[in-house]
Amino acid sequence: MTTPTQTEALAVLTELCELAPDVRLGQLLAHLGFLGEDQTGRSLWDIDDEQLLAVLYHHRAELAARTKPADAVAVGTRS
């Protein structure tokens, strides 16, 4: 049975895939492992679901911040 935290984490993972379509899923998972280790001091194997969810949200915020300036420039160039 999937917990609500796991369901939420999978939804955020889907958002990450949409924010970075050029990144393969394996690359994303490896990157999340590095981020999780950096943020928690624990390997991906040992991170609790709630901790992983926090890592996912943190990375989503970083990716969203990177895409906003490009979107603002694109919108600003329209007449």
C-alpha angles and dihedrals in degrees: 000000000000116000122223089250091054091048090051091047091052090050091052090046088056090051090051090053089052093048092050107031092163092062116088117229093247090052091050092050091048090049091049088052090056092046092048092051090048094048099040106022088234131105120251088255091061101039115112118233091251091052091049090050089054090050090050093051091047092052091045090055091050093050093045090051090052094052097046097071091052091049091048091052092048092049092045092055094058117098 
